[in-house]
Amino acid sequence: KLPLEKLQERYSDFTQNSKFYELKKELEMDEKLCKVRLLDPSNPQSTKKKFYSTNILKEFDKHYTKK
């Protein structure tokens, strides 16, 4: 899960709007930035969870103004 509090603290112009969700969706397609894993790997019906690399913040830096 993306730490939204961290994004709010890091950027002066951050808001959870359509721009943010479009950017997030685009970044999630890059496996270097986001990996999707099953919570129980032995069960194919298990819930999936997204794990984000810390490098995703560098990508957000390109779109938002740091404080």
Backbone as XML, in Angstrom:
<?xml version="1.0"?>
<chain id="A" units="angstrom">
  <residue number="1" name="LYS">
    <atom name="N" x="0.846" y="-1.181" z="0.000"/>
    <atom name="CA" x="0.000" y="0.000" z="0.000"/>
    <atom name="C" x="0.887" y="1.239" z="0.000"/>
  </residue>
  <residue number="2" name="LEU">
    <atom name="N" x="0.513" y="2.181" z="-0.810"/>
    <atom name="CA" x="1.259" y="3.437" z="-0.857"/>
    <atom name="C" x="0.987" y="4.235" z="0.403"/>
  </residue>
  <residue number="3" name="PRO">
    <atom name="N" x="2.011" y="4.674" z="1.057"/>
    <atom name="CA" x="1.797" y="5.487" z="2.265"/>
    <atom name="C" x="1.362" y="6.907" z="1.899"/>
  </residue>
  <residue number="4" name="LEU">
    <atom name="N" x="0.083" y="7.121" z="1.865"/>
    <atom name="CA" x="-0.449" y="8.428" z="1.457"/>
    <atom name="C" x="-0.003" y="9.536" z="2.399"/>
  </residue>
  <residue number="5" name="GLU">
    <atom name="N" x="0.157" y="9.206" z="3.675"/>
    <atom name="CA" x="0.636" y="10.211" z="4.614"/>
    <atom name="C" x="2.031" y="10.693" z="4.231"/>
  </residue>
  <residue number="6" name="LYS">
    <atom name="N" x="2.846" y="9.751" z="3.766"/>
    <atom name="CA" x="4.201" y="10.103" z="3.356"/>
    <atom name="C" x="4.161" y="11.033" z="2.139"/>
  </residue>
  <residue number="7" name="LEU">
    <atom name="N" x="3.262" y="10.763" z="1.209"/>
    <atom name="CA" x="3.133" y="11.620" z="0.026"/>
    <atom name="C" x="2.637" y="13.005" z="0.417"/>
  </residue>
  <residue number="8" name="GLN">
    <atom name="N" x="1.699" y="13.060" z="1.343"/>
    <atom name="CA" x="1.173" y="14.354" z="1.790"/>
    <atom name="C" x="2.238" y="15.170" z="2.513"/>
  </residue>
  <residue number="9" name="GLU">
    <atom name="N" x="3.087" y="14.497" z="3.256"/>
    <atom name="CA" x="4.163" y="15.192" z="3.958"/>
    <atom name="C" x="5.266" y="15.641" z="3.007"/>
  </residue>
  <residue number="10" name="ARG">
    <atom name="N" x="5.477" y="14.875" z="1.963"/>
    <atom name="CA" x="6.598" y="15.113" z="1.048"/>
    <atom name="C" x="6.319" y="16.222" z="0.028"/>
  </residue>
  <residue number="11" name="TYR">
    <atom name="N" x="5.061" y="16.357" z="-0.398"/>
    <atom name="CA" x="4.734" y="17.291" z="-1.483"/>
    <atom name="C" x="3.775" y="18.379" z="-1.015"/>
  </residue>
  <residue number="12" name="SER">
    <atom name="N" x="4.032" y="19.592" z="-1.468"/>
    <atom name="CA" x="3.173" y="20.716" z="-1.090"/>
    <atom name="C" x="1.879" y="20.762" z="-1.889"/>
  </residue>
  <residue number="13" name="ASP">
    <atom name="N" x="1.881" y="20.200" z="-3.099"/>
    <atom name="CA" x="0.704" y="20.271" z="-3.970"/>
    <atom name="C" x="0.034" y="18.908" z="-4.184"/>
  </residue>
  <residue number="14" name="PHE">
    <atom name="N" x="0.230" y="17.975" z="-3.247"/>
    <atom name="CA" x="-0.346" y="16.642" z="-3.396"/>
    <atom name="C" x="-1.814" y="16.625" z="-3.002"/>
  </residue>
  <residue number="15" name="THR">
    <atom name="N" x="-2.633" y="16.037" z="-3.877"/>
    <atom name="CA" x="-4.033" y="15.761" z="-3.564"/>
    <atom name="C" x="-4.405" y="14.422" z="-4.186"/>
  </residue>
  <residue number="16" name="GLN">
    <atom name="N" x="-5.315" y="13.724" z="-3.550"/>
    <atom name="CA" x="-5.786" y="12.450" z="-4.082"/>
    <atom name="C" x="-6.896" y="12.734" z="-5.082"/>
  </residue>
  <residue number="17" name="ASN">
    <atom name="N" x="-6.508" y="13.043" z="-6.279"/>
    <atom name="CA" x="-7.485" y="13.347" z="-7.316"/>
    <atom name="C" x="-7.277" y="12.415" z="-8.509"/>
  </residue>
  <residue number="18" name="SER">
    <atom name="N" x="-7.966" y="12.672" z="-9.588"/>
    <atom name="CA" x="-7.866" y="11.799" z="-10.757"/>
    <atom name="C" x="-6.453" y="11.784" z="-11.337"/>
  </residue>
  <residue number="19" name="LYS">
    <atom name="N" x="-5.751" y="12.917" z="-11.262"/>
    <atom name="CA" x="-4.366" y="12.980" z="-11.750"/>
    <atom name="C" x="-3.500" y="11.981" z="-10.976"/>
  </residue>
  <residue number="20" name="PHE">
    <atom name="N" x="-3.656" y="11.961" z="-9.652"/>
    <atom name="CA" x="-2.890" y="11.040" z="-8.820"/>
    <atom name="C" x="-3.199" y="9.588" z="-9.169"/>
  </residue>
  <residue number="21" name="TYR">
    <atom name="N" x="-4.472" y="9.255" z="-9.301"/>
    <atom name="CA" x="-4.846" y="7.865" z="-9.566"/>
    <atom name="C" x="-4.417" y="7.407" z="-10.958"/>
  </residue>
  <residue number="22" name="GLU">
    <atom name="N" x="-4.440" y="8.291" z="-11.933"/>
    <atom name="CA" x="-3.948" y="7.940" z="-13.271"/>
    <atom name="C" x="-2.447" y="7.686" z="-13.232"/>
  </residue>
  <residue number="23" name="LEU">
    <atom name="N" x="-1.726" y="8.542" z="-12.542"/>
    <atom name="CA" x="-0.276" y="8.378" z="-12.413"/>
    <atom name="C" x="0.057" y="7.094" z="-11.661"/>
  </residue>
  <residue number="24" name="LYS">
    <atom name="N" x="-0.646" y="6.856" z="-10.581"/>
    <atom name="CA" x="-0.423" y="5.647" z="-9.783"/>
    <atom name="C" x="-0.667" y="4.391" z="-10.620"/>
  </residue>
  <residue number="25" name="LYS">
    <atom name="N" x="-1.727" y="4.389" z="-11.382"/>
    <atom name="CA" x="-2.057" y="3.244" z="-12.226"/>
    <atom name="C" x="-0.958" y="3.001" z="-13.262"/>
  </residue>
  <residue number="26" name="GLU">
    <atom name="N" x="-0.454" y="4.080" z="-13.829"/>
    <atom name="CA" x="0.618" y="3.981" z="-14.819"/>
    <atom name="C" x="1.897" y="3.431" z="-14.172"/>
  </residue>
  <residue number="27" name="LEU">
    <atom name="N" x="2.236" y="3.912" z="-12.988"/>
    <atom name="CA" x="3.445" y="3.456" z="-12.301"/>
    <atom name="C" x="3.322" y="2.013" z="-11.828"/>
  </residue>
  <residue number="28" name="GLU">
    <atom name="N" x="2.136" y="1.576" z="-11.504"/>
    <atom name="CA" x="1.921" y="0.200" z="-11.044"/>
    <atom name="C" x="2.189" y="-0.822" z="-12.143"/>
  </residue>
  <residue number="29" name="MET">
    <atom name="N" x="2.146" y="-0.400" z="-13.394"/>
    <atom name="CA" x="2.419" y="-1.317" z="-14.499"/>
    <atom name="C" x="3.895" y="-1.689" z="-14.590"/>
  </residue>
  <residue number="30" name="ASP">
    <atom name="N" x="4.751" y="-0.863" z="-14.023"/>
    <atom name="CA" x="6.190" y="-1.115" z="-14.032"/>
    <atom name="C" x="6.543" y="-2.062" z="-12.890"/>
  </residue>
  <residue number="31" name="GLU">
    <atom name="N" x="7.017" y="-3.249" z="-13.220"/>
    <atom name="CA" x="7.308" y="-4.248" z="-12.191"/>
    <atom name="C" x="8.465" y="-3.851" z="-11.290"/>
  </residue>
  <residue number="32" name="LYS">
    <atom name="N" x="9.283" y="-2.919" z="-11.720"/>
    <atom name="CA" x="10.382" y="-2.450" z="-10.876"/>
    <atom name="C" x="9.852" y="-1.572" z="-9.747"/>
  </residue>
  <residue number="33" name="LEU">
    <atom name="N" x="8.675" y="-1.003" z="-9.930"/>
    <atom name="CA" x="8.100" y="-0.094" z="-8.942"/>
    <atom name="C" x="6.990" y="-0.731" z="-8.109"/>
  </residue>
  <residue number="34" name="CYS">
    <atom name="N" x="6.324" y="-1.726" z="-8.678"/>
    <atom name="CA" x="5.194" y="-2.338" z="-7.975"/>
    <atom name="C" x="5.106" y="-3.825" z="-8.317"/>
  </residue>
  <residue number="35" name="LYS">
    <atom name="N" x="5.051" y="-4.638" z="-7.279"/>
    <atom name="CA" x="4.882" y="-6.076" z="-7.465"/>
    <atom name="C" x="3.587" y="-6.508" z="-6.810"/>
  </residue>
  <residue number="36" name="VAL">
    <atom name="N" x="2.876" y="-7.389" z="-7.499"/>
    <atom name="CA" x="1.633" y="-7.927" z="-6.962"/>
    <atom name="C" x="1.904" y="-9.369" z="-6.545"/>
  </residue>
  <residue number="37" name="ARG">
    <atom name="N" x="1.578" y="-9.673" z="-5.309"/>
    <atom name="CA" x="1.819" y="-11.018" z="-4.786"/>
    <atom name="C" x="0.563" y="-11.546" z="-4.108"/>
  </residue>
  <residue number="38" name="LEU">
    <atom name="N" x="0.479" y="-12.856" z="-4.077"/>
    <atom name="CA" x="-0.602" y="-13.507" z="-3.337"/>
    <atom name="C" x="-0.220" y="-13.543" z="-1.864"/>
  </residue>
  <residue number="39" name="LEU">
    <atom name="N" x="-1.169" y="-13.279" z="-0.999"/>
    <atom name="CA" x="-0.883" y="-13.324" z="0.435"/>
    <atom name="C" x="-0.600" y="-14.754" z="0.894"/>
  </residue>
  <residue number="40" name="ASP">
    <atom name="N" x="-1.233" y="-15.714" z="0.247"/>
    <atom name="CA" x="-0.952" y="-17.126" z="0.514"/>
    <atom name="C" x="-0.528" y="-17.755" z="-0.813"/>
  </residue>
  <residue number="41" name="PRO">
    <atom name="N" x="0.764" y="-17.834" z="-1.105"/>
    <atom name="CA" x="1.240" y="-18.308" z="-2.404"/>
    <atom name="C" x="0.785" y="-19.721" z="-2.774"/>
  </residue>
  <residue number="42" name="SER">
    <atom name="N" x="0.492" y="-20.548" z="-1.795"/>
    <atom name="CA" x="0.061" y="-21.913" z="-2.103"/>
    <atom name="C" x="-1.404" y="-21.990" z="-2.530"/>
  </residue>
  <residue number="43" name="ASN">
    <atom name="N" x="-2.140" y="-20.894" z="-2.339"/>
    <atom name="CA" x="-3.558" y="-20.864" z="-2.689"/>
    <atom name="C" x="-3.777" y="-19.874" z="-3.836"/>
  </residue>
  <residue number="44" name="PRO">
    <atom name="N" x="-4.087" y="-20.350" z="-5.042"/>
    <atom name="CA" x="-4.292" y="-19.434" z="-6.173"/>
    <atom name="C" x="-5.498" y="-18.502" z="-6.011"/>
  </residue>
  <residue number="45" name="GLN">
    <atom name="N" x="-6.405" y="-18.841" z="-5.101"/>
    <atom name="CA" x="-7.581" y="-18.007" z="-4.852"/>
    <atom name="C" x="-7.314" y="-16.951" z="-3.775"/>
  </residue>
  <residue number="46" name="SER">
    <atom name="N" x="-6.097" y="-16.916" z="-3.286"/>
    <atom name="CA" x="-5.740" y="-16.009" z="-2.208"/>
    <atom name="C" x="-5.846" y="-14.549" z="-2.648"/>
  </residue>
  <residue number="47" name="THR">
    <atom name="N" x="-5.982" y="-13.672" z="-1.669"/>
    <atom name="CA" x="-6.044" y="-12.236" z="-1.918"/>
    <atom name="C" x="-4.702" y="-11.735" z="-2.428"/>
  </residue>
  <residue number="48" name="LYS">
    <atom name="N" x="-4.762" y="-10.789" z="-3.358"/>
    <atom name="CA" x="-3.541" y="-10.206" z="-3.907"/>
    <atom name="C" x="-3.245" y="-8.894" z="-3.187"/>
  </residue>
  <residue number="49" name="LYS">
    <atom name="N" x="-1.956" y="-8.610" z="-3.069"/>
    <atom name="CA" x="-1.524" y="-7.375" z="-2.425"/>
    <atom name="C" x="-0.423" y="-6.746" z="-3.253"/>
  </residue>
  <residue number="50" name="LYS">
    <atom name="N" x="-0.456" y="-5.418" z="-3.335"/>
    <atom name="CA" x="0.563" y="-4.693" z="-4.079"/>
    <atom name="C" x="1.646" y="-4.223" z="-3.121"/>
  </residue>
  <residue number="51" name="PHE">
    <atom name="N" x="2.886" y="-4.428" z="-3.536"/>
    <atom name="CA" x="4.042" y="-3.972" z="-2.775"/>
    <atom name="C" x="4.785" y="-2.961" z="-3.635"/>
  </residue>
  <residue number="52" name="TYR">
    <atom name="N" x="5.060" y="-1.794" z="-3.058"/>
    <atom name="CA" x="5.682" y="-0.703" z="-3.802"/>
    <atom name="C" x="7.147" y="-0.551" z="-3.426"/>
  </residue>
  <residue number="53" name="SER">
    <atom name="N" x="7.959" y="-0.304" z="-4.443"/>
    <atom name="CA" x="9.361" y="0.005" z="-4.218"/>
    <atom name="C" x="9.471" y="1.441" z="-3.712"/>
  </residue>
  <residue number="54" name="THR">
    <atom name="N" x="10.515" y="1.722" z="-2.963"/>
    <atom name="CA" x="10.725" y="3.093" z="-2.510"/>
    <atom name="C" x="11.080" y="4.010" z="-3.680"/>
  </residue>
  <residue number="55" name="ASN">
    <atom name="N" x="11.502" y="3.426" z="-4.782"/>
    <atom name="CA" x="11.840" y="4.213" z="-5.971"/>
    <atom name="C" x="10.622" y="4.867" z="-6.613"/>
  </residue>
  <residue number="56" name="ILE">
    <atom name="N" x="9.440" y="4.443" z="-6.221"/>
    <atom name="CA" x="8.234" y="5.051" z="-6.777"/>
    <atom name="C" x="8.139" y="6.525" z="-6.365"/>
  </residue>
  <residue number="57" name="LEU">
    <atom name="N" x="8.734" y="6.864" z="-5.227"/>
    <atom name="CA" x="8.733" y="8.266" z="-4.789"/>
    <atom name="C" x="9.506" y="9.154" z="-5.759"/>
  </residue>
  <residue number="58" name="LYS">
    <atom name="N" x="10.552" y="8.618" z="-6.350"/>
    <atom name="CA" x="11.324" y="9.387" z="-7.341"/>
    <atom name="C" x="10.466" y="9.712" z="-8.558"/>
  </residue>
  <residue number="59" name="GLU">
    <atom name="N" x="9.575" y="8.800" z="-8.900"/>
    <atom name="CA" x="8.680" y="9.053" z="-10.030"/>
    <atom name="C" x="7.634" y="10.108" z="-9.663"/>
  </residue>
  <residue number="60" name="PHE">
    <atom name="N" x="7.148" y="10.053" z="-8.447"/>
    <atom name="CA" x="6.195" y="11.077" z="-8.005"/>
    <atom name="C" x="6.871" y="12.447" z="-7.915"/>
  </residue>
  <residue number="61" name="ASP">
    <atom name="N" x="8.179" y="12.455" z="-7.627"/>
    <atom name="CA" x="8.925" y="13.716" z="-7.572"/>
    <atom name="C" x="8.848" y="14.474" z="-8.898"/>
  </residue>
  <residue number="62" name="LYS">
    <atom name="N" x="8.732" y="13.744" z="-9.978"/>
    <atom name="CA" x="8.678" y="14.367" z="-11.310"/>
    <atom name="C" x="7.345" y="15.082" z="-11.561"/>
  </residue>
  <residue number="63" name="HIS">
    <atom name="N" x="6.329" y="14.744" z="-10.772"/>
    <atom name="CA" x="4.985" y="15.259" z="-11.025"/>
    <atom name="C" x="4.464" y="16.202" z="-9.929"/>
  </residue>
  <residue number="64" name="TYR">
    <atom name="N" x="5.101" y="16.152" z="-8.763"/>
    <atom name="CA" x="4.660" y="16.990" z="-7.649"/>
    <atom name="C" x="5.815" y="17.828" z="-7.126"/>
  </residue>
  <residue number="65" name="THR">
    <atom name="N" x="5.479" y="18.899" z="-6.435"/>
    <atom name="CA" x="6.466" y="19.821" z="-5.892"/>
    <atom name="C" x="6.839" y="19.388" z="-4.474"/>
  </residue>
  <residue number="66" name="LYS">
    <atom name="N" x="8.131" y="19.149" z="-4.256"/>
    <atom name="CA" x="8.581" y="18.767" z="-2.919"/>
    <atom name="C" x="8.564" y="19.977" z="-1.999"/>
  </residue>
  <residue number="67" name="LYS">
    <atom name="N" x="8.305" y="19.712" z="-0.736"/>
    <atom name="CA" x="8.289" y="20.782" z="0.276"/>
    <atom name="C" x="9.698" y="21.240" z="0.577"/>
  </residue>
</chain>
